[in-house]
């Protein structure tokens, strides 16, 4: 998944790259959750850093640094939901991939990067054979919900997860698209 992806419909010719997270990225990843726009939805920065860094050696959790034209600006993680211990997702088909992400650099907000890189990343997962990609934003996080919709996800239902109330949003392989 480290090959750059050109995202159709993105202003200009931005190239998104998903580079596997490595130990040398941890200082950057430690800084991002402290940013107010990340902390608002991801919670305590120290707790989030402990979770991200603790997941680094786990094969069930794939983590990536997102770059635009070679400049790192975000984080994305994915896991096979069968390895995730939350009963709220037990009804998803085998092979479904869950995703979570954030834009760490504030100057990249409000420019369409969220929807564009999420679309590119979901397209890769679906292209690699995942039958479905799932995300579960806080229903009050309107910016994230709009970005997921622009990335081709559909609202399904509210549900109670181990992390609290969430909006289940899905993209199925049959809905795979390369342009918004």
BELWO-V408452 format. One record per pair of residues at least 12 apart in sequence whose ideal C-beta (glycine too) atoms are under 7 Angstrom apart, sorted by the first residue. I is the first residue (numbers start at 1). GAP is how many residues later the second one is. Records with the same first field share a line. If there is no record, write none. Layout:
# BELWO-V408452
I: GAP + GAP
This chain:
# BELWO-V408452
1: 17 + 63 + 123
2: 15 + 16 + 17 + 18
4: 12 + 13
5: 115 + 119
7: 109 + 112 + 113
8: 170 + 171
9: 170 + 171
10: 102 + 106
11: 101
14: 54 + 55 + 102
15: 54
16: 50 + 52 + 100 + 101 + 104
17: 50
18: 46 + 48 + 58 + 103
19: 45 + 46 + 48
20: 44
21: 35 + 42 + 43 + 44
23: 33
25: 40
26: 27
28: 44
29: 20 + 23 + 46
30: 19
32: 43 + 70 + 72
33: 12 + 15 + 16
35: 69 + 71
37: 69 + 72
38: 64 + 66
41: 97 + 100
42: 60
60: 19 + 20 + 23
61: 16 + 18
62: 15 + 16
63: 14
64: 12
66: 51
68: 45
73: 30 + 31 + 32 + 35
74: 27 + 28 + 29 + 30 + 43
75: 26 + 27 + 29
76: 23 + 25 + 45
77: 22 + 23
78: 19 + 20 + 21 + 47
79: 19
80: 15 + 17
81: 15 + 17 + 53
82: 12
84: 14
86: 75 + 76
88: 71 + 72 + 73
89: 45
92: 40 + 42
93: 38 + 39
95: 34 + 35 + 36
96: 34 + 35 + 36 + 38
97: 28 + 33 + 36
98: 36 + 37
99: 22 + 23 + 34 + 36
100: 35
101: 17
114: 33
115: 32 + 35 + 36
118: 29 + 30 + 33
119: 32 + 33 + 61
122: 29 + 30 + 49
123: 53 + 55
126: 45 + 47 + 50
127: 49
130: 43
131: 41 + 42
132: 38 + 39 + 40 + 41
133: 38
134: 34 + 36
135: 13 + 18 + 34
136: 25 + 30 + 31 + 32
137: 29 + 30 + 32
138: 28
139: 19 + 26 + 27 + 28
145: 22
148: 21
150: 30
152: 19 + 23 + 25
153: 16 + 17 + 18
154: 15 + 16
155: 12 + 14
156: 12 + 13 + 14
